[in-house]
Amino acid sequence: MLNCIKNKLMRKYLLSIIFLLFSVCLFAQGNSEKTDSIPVHEKFFQKQEMKIYPNPVVDYFYAEYSIEYIKDAKLQVYNSLGEIVISKDLEEKKGNEKIYVTGLKNGLYFCSLLVDDNRVSTKKLLVNR
């Protein structure tokens, strides 16, 4: 009786180990694609850059951006509920915008760069006075 229980436990552990190894091998093969074959939409997102500083923010922050392949670009600040509290149209492909946050309460916000209505970059922003 004791040997039967030990055999069942051994089979169970062995099957678990085999399943784990199979899963690891399966996922490892999925990531073995060449890095040169990056899809076009990912290359598009990589070319769009945004940095914000200083963070935390007291009265204003700078949003430094560089964008390509645009028709329309915006910088938007969202509160923690997802409401847009600041929106600024960007005219240039590269720039450094000074954004005042004096009308905002202390808290966590999100600053997003939108290019042709696609959110390409989002950074956390902490307003702390």
Rosetta blueprint (number, residue, H / E / L):
1 M L
2 L H
3 N H
4 C H
5 I H
6 K H
7 N H
8 K H
9 L H
10 M H
11 R H
12 K H
13 Y H
14 L H
15 L H
16 S H
17 I H
18 I H
19 F H
20 L H
21 L H
22 F H
23 S H
24 V H
25 C H
26 L H
27 F H
28 A H
29 Q H
30 G H
31 N L
32 S L
33 E L
34 K L
35 T L
36 D L
37 S L
38 I L
39 P L
40 V H
41 H H
42 E H
43 K H
44 F H
45 F H
46 Q H
47 K H
48 Q L
49 E E
50 M E
51 K E
52 I E
53 Y E
54 P L
55 N L
56 P L
57 V E
58 V L
59 D L
60 Y E
61 F E
62 Y E
63 A E
64 E E
65 Y E
66 S E
67 I L
68 E L
69 Y L
70 I L
71 K L
72 D L
73 A E
74 K E
75 L E
76 Q E
77 V E
78 Y E
79 N L
80 S L
81 L L
82 G L
83 E L
84 I E
85 V E
86 I E
87 S E
88 K E
89 D E
90 L E
91 E L
92 E L
93 K L
94 K E
95 G E
96 N E
97 E E
98 K E
99 I E
100 Y E
101 V L
102 T L
103 G L
104 L L
105 K L
106 N L
107 G E
108 L E
109 Y E
110 F E
111 C E
112 S E
113 L E
114 L E
115 V E
116 D L
117 D L
118 N E
119 R E
120 V E
121 S E
122 T E
123 K E
124 K E
125 L E
126 L E
127 V E
128 N L
129 R L
